[in-house]
């Protein structure tokens, strides 16, 4: 798989797909592709050097079976809250990808968090933190993009997730920001032909 690969319901990954080489991040024990891990390490170190406590990786690589469990749990939660079964499956897809459709399975995506005492209870409030503001300005310098940005929900098919970043490489990240394109738009414009 290429670091610009799009994973979705239209482009799912095989249940047996496991990226290599995966490296284990030693603090939160998440797995990432080696290149993404090295970029995350530099990003985290430089954020700390700027005077902020660094972001932590809450989630990295997730296998098909784990994604299936997350998705099924969300569907069941929505049903318990009164959603009809068919609606629950559709609604769950807007914030938890079905199995085989999650970019976490590529080993290039990370969900960022902060030390417990600094992390807002509502993950959407991560965007109000100094760390998010730092990421907004500098993530591209390390090859990371905000994967599901505001005002791109129609394009990505996912709700805004200020904590979810994707490693694409420095050149691609800078070009996407310059052109104001999310990964889906960038891939379509430059790589789908």
Beta strands, then each sheet from edge to edge (+ up, - down):
strand 1: 22-24
strand 2: 31-33
strand 3: 56-59
strand 4: 109-113
strand 5: 144-146
strand 6: 164-167
sheet 1: 1+ 2-
sheet 2: 3+ 4- 6+ 5-
end
